[in-house]
Amino acid sequence: MEQQGNGASNGPGGQSATEVMVTKTGKIYRVEHLDEAKQLWTIWAAGATQIMVWQDSHAAAELAASNNPDSPNPFMTDFSATDFPGFGWVGWDKFSEIKTYKGMKCIVFQDQQPAASDAPSGGTKTVTAYVDVETRLPVALLDANQANVFEWRPTPKGVLTLPPNALAVLQQRQKAQQQMSQQAARPY
């Protein structure tokens, strides 16, 4: 499965546009963020661990989730519940209509969700999800501040494997976890 989501968000500084390309085979995800300056940031996810590989392709480090829900880490993607973050609320109880979007016949779902605590409108925001009628794959996720549009590409020919620098970070993390779970040495 390969998906590409193009997100455009209107923030206080004006409009910004980024692209997020997600490729998944098995339990390995490669998430590529192309920012406004056309810099590519690559994140590899294996299980609950996410590792960022810097643009020079040499340095790699484990990503940490934000402790502040109003200011999430923009590079973290929670794949624990779904391959399509943001679509977890979609269900037939939120069905709105069948409608054409970007030339595709879509099932439309709508929900009222809490707005960010610092949002000028406060309260709630309307979130709309478009899902392709035939494939049942996401087409778009829209709210007042952001539009994520999905573009589907052919399935990769081979299975994704972590690059050596990301694999080294993952192995180092696993080794540290094993050491923490060992019984402490007896004092003299």
Helices and strands as residue ranges (DSSP letters): E 2-11, E 14-25, E 28-34, E 40-46, E 49-53, E 60-62, G 92-94, E 95-101, E 104-114, E 124-132, E 138-142, E 146-152, H 164-181
